[in-house]
Amino acid sequence: MKNKSNNLFTLDKFIEESLYNKKYGYYMKKNPFGKDGDFITAPNISVLFSEMIAIWVISFWERLGCPKQFNLIELGAGNGEMMNVLANTFNKFPQFKSSCKINILEKSELLQQVQKTNIKDTKVKWLHNLNELNNCPCIFIANEFFDALPIKQFLKKEKKWYERHVNFVNDKKLEYLDIPFDMQKFEKEIKFKISYKQMFVEYSPLATKYLQTIIKNIKLNNGGILIIDYAYLEKEMKNTLQAVSKHKYCDVLKGFRNSDITYNLSFSLINKIIKKIGGCSSLSTTQKKFLTKLGILNRAEILSKNMPFNKKADIYFRIKRLIDESQMGHLFKVMFITNHKNKFKLGF
């Protein structure tokens, strides 16, 4: 993790230490979700977001031929709000409900406890890793999961590659340090040319491992993964590293262990990784288009029909946050990865 001087971290190890240190890590010691936390996710904004995901999951299950047993896996379930709504919605579909085995992959024991309190369904299983899944079709949901995984950063200066590190000068002072890096050797190790036509690279070895495991599972057992996250579609990668505390952006280094560190996914890079693994293809769209095509506005209309004005206004205000292009509607993208043979396109 560190070099001989014991105070130099590669960026991904710094993020790992900041977010996931067992005793002091940001996600290990606090619940950051909701108004009293540091940031709000889509399920915290409106119950209709989770209802749309439920509709999508049930529709995909039907397209898979209504398998009598399948796994639904949420990767990183936050405070459990989305899974609670999903489980409640599934109760209205008895055939689906009896087929569905609900699983959550959650690294933080503290957040596991929060989820166990908030999710009323008693049949939810918490996983330590994805190898615990049995061999039946799997539908994975990753809402703001991949953006919380550690990333490496590489930058090209005067035709030479450097890897970004964080140097702990002392307890109070941290600084970035770019160290010469053998990109060719690294690309041979990962069997993937991440630097092709790039001047800057953000790459998460852990995200790639997850994608390899998930795609292998999809190819073997059928199913797919729905990814909803901060993302961009342009081929040229850029520096998107950021930190958030108390609903405001803050300095990544100053917020060590006390702020959420995140980045924007390059869907172009993910597509290259998918192609490299083989056997699956993807569809991408914006959160606005995805939720609108699933009927979130129609659902809001039905729900608010006989409500007083202030409650109706609140529903639409929340939906605006989710789908407005100047808010989450464009900033968040949605990707669906599945077998080549699956032609399911709902929401895309």
N, C-alpha and C positions, 0 to 999 in steps of 0.2 A: 504493500500500500504506500509506504513512504520510501524515500531513498536513504542513504547512509546518514544524512544530517537529521533524519527523523522529523522534519517539518515541511516536507514537500509532497503534495498529493497530486496525482493526475486528477483532472476535473471530475471524472465519473466517480473516483474514490472519495473525493471531497463531498460530492452530492450524497453519495451512499452514507458517509459518516454524518453529514448534516441532517438527513431525513430519517435514516434507519438505524443509527446507533442504538443498541438494545436499551440502554439506560437514558441517554440524553437526546436521542433522535427526535426531530420535530413531530413525526407521525407516531412515535412511540409514547410520547408523554402528554399529548393533548388531542382533543377533538377539534379540528380546525374548521369544521363545516357550519354553515348557517350564519345568521346575523351576529351572534355573539362570538363567532370564531373569526377566521381571517379571510375567508372567501365563501361565495355561495355558488353551488352548482345547479344545473337545470332542474333536477328533481326537487331541490329546495325552493325553487322559484314557483313552480306550478305542478300540481298533481296531474295535470293534463299531459305533461311531457312523458311521465311514466306510463300513463294510460296508452299513449301512442306507441310506446315501446312494447307494451303488452299485446296490442293489436298486431304489431309487426311480427312478434314471436309466434303468436297463435297461427297467423297466416302462413308463416314459413314452415311451421310444423305440419300444417295441412298440405303444403306443396311437397313436403318430404314423404307424403303418403300416410299421415297420421300414425307414426310408429307407436306401438303399444308401450314402449319404454324409451325415453330419451333424457339426456342431461341438459339442464339449463345452467350455465355457469356465469356468474357475474364476477369479473376481475376487479378487485378493489371496490368494495361496495359502499365506501364513504360512511355515512351515518345510518345506512340501511333504509333510507326513505324510499328510494326507487323500488327496491326488492319488496318492501312491505306493500306498496301499491300494486306491483305485479302480482304478488300472491293473492291479494284481495280480488283483483280483476279475474284471475284464473278460476276463482271459486264459482264464477258464473258459467264456466265451461267445464262441466263434470268429466267429460271424456278426456279432454286435454289435461285437466288437473290430475286425473288418476295415472296418466302416462308420464307426467313431468317430475323428474327428480331435481330439486333445486339445490345448487351448490354455490358456495362463495369462496373465492380465493382471497384471503386477507392476511397480510404480513404482520400488521399491528395488533397485538393482543388487546390493547386498550380499545381500538376501534371494533374489534370482534365483540367485546362486551357491550359497546354502544349499539352495535347491530343486533345482538341477541335481545337487548331491551326493546328496540324499536320495531323489530320484525315479529309480527304476531303469529306467523305460521310456524308451527312446532317441528315441521319435517325438514327444515333447512339443514344442510350438512356443510360444515366449514372444512376446507381442504388445506393441507400444508403444501401440496404441490399437485400439478395437473396429472401426474402419473397415477394418482389414486382413482381416476375416473374409470368406470367400467366400459366395456366395448359396446356402446350403443350410440346412435346419432347424438351429436353435441351442438348446442347453440350457445355461443359465447357472446357476452355483452361486455364491452369495455368503454364505459363512459368516463372520460378523463382519467384513464388508467395509464396509458403509455406516456403521457406528458409528465408523469411523476417518477419515471424511471431514470436512473443516472445516465448521463451522456458524456461522450468524449468530444472535444473540439480540436480540429486541426486547421491550421491556416497556412497559406502559401505566401512566402515573402521572397522576392527575387529568385523565383524558380525553385525554392527549397521549402520543404514541408516542416512545420513545427507543431508540437502538441502542447496544448494549453495546460498549465499546472497552477495550483494554488500554493503559495509559499506562506507559511505561518512565521512571520518575522518575530512576533511575540504574541502573547495572549490577546492583545488588543488590535494588533495590526496584521492584516492579511493582504497579500498582493498577488496579481496574476504574473506568471512567468512562462514564457514560451520557449520550449526546449527543442532543438533539432530532432527530427523524427524520420525514421526509415519507413516511408509510406509503402514502398515496393514490398518490403519484407512483411509488413502488417497485412497488406492485401493478399499476399500468398498464404498467410496464416488463416485469414477469414474466407479465402477463396472468392473474393468479391472486389471489384474495382470501384470503391466508393469515391475515389478522387477524380474520376473521369470528367473532364471539362468543368472542374470546380476550383474555386480559389479559397473556399471556406467549407468545412464539413462538420456537421453535427451527426454523430453516430452513436447509437446505444447498443452495445453488445448484448445487454440483457433483453432489450426489446426484440432483437433478432432471435435470441434463444426462445423467447416466448412464441414468436411467430413460427419458428421451425417446429416446435412441439404441437402448436395448435393446428398448423396446416397438415402435419403428419396425421393427426387425429381425424381431421376432416376427410382426408383422402382415404383413410382406413375405415371410418365408421359413418361417413356422410355428415352433413351439417354445415355450419358456417360461423363466421364471427362478424359482429356489428361493432365498428369502432366509431365513437363520437368524441371529437377532441379539437382543441386549438390546432389548426393545420393550415398548410398552404399547398397549392398545386404546381407552382412554378418549378422548373427543373433546376434552376440555380439555387443552391443552398445559401443560407445566411445565418448570422448570429441572432438567435431568438431567445437566448437564456434570460430568464427574469425571476424575480422573487416578489412575493406578496405577503404583507402582514397587515392585519386590521383593515382589509379591503383596499389597501393602497400598495402601489409598487414601491419596492425598497431595494437597497443595495444588496446584491447577492452575497458579497463577502461579509458585510456588516451584520447580515441577518443569520449568520451561521448558527444552525440548530434552533433558531427561533422564528424562521419564516419558511413559507412554502417555496421551493425552487422548482421551476417548471420551464418548459420550452415548447415551441410549436412544431408539430410533426410535419416532416416532408412526405406528403403522400406519393410524390414522385419516387423518392428513395424506397418507401415501403413497396411500391409496385415493382421496382427492380429486384428487391429481396424476394417477393412472391414469385416472380419469373424465374429467379435463380433456383429457388426451392422446387418449383414445377408442380403441375397438377391442379393448380387453382387459378382463378382469375378474380378480378375485383371490379366494383362499381363505386363511383364517388359522386358526391353532391354536397350542397351546402345544408346547414341545419334548417334554414328557412324553407328550402324546397322540400326537404325530407318530411318535416312536420306538416307542412301545408298539404302535400300529396297524401299524407296519411289521414288528413281530415281534422286537424286540430281546431280550425276555425269553425267547422260545422259542429264539432263536439261542444265548443264554447257556446255556440248559439243555442243548442238544445239545453245545455246545462243552465244557462242564464235566463231562459225564457220568462219565468215568472218571478225573477229575483228583483229586489229593490235596486235602484240605480247605483248606489254606492258599492254593492256587492258585484253587480254586473261590471262596473267600471274597473274594479279590482282584478277580475278574471282577465279582462282584455289588456289591462296594464301589464300583467304578468306575461301574457302571451306575446305582447309587443317586445318585452325584454328577450324572449326566446327567438323571435323570428325577424325582428327589425334588422335591416342590413347594417345600420350604424351601431347595433349592439351585438347580440350573439348570433344573429341570423347568418352573417357572412363569415365572421371570425371563426366560428365552429364549422367543421366539415364532418361529413359522415362517409364511412367506407364500409362496404360489405364484401367480404372475401368468402368464396365458396368453390366447390368442385366445378370444373369446366362444364359438366353435364347439367348442373342446376341452372335453370333459366328464370329463377325468381327475381323480380325487379321492383317489388312494392316499395314505394318511397323514392325510387331513383328514376 
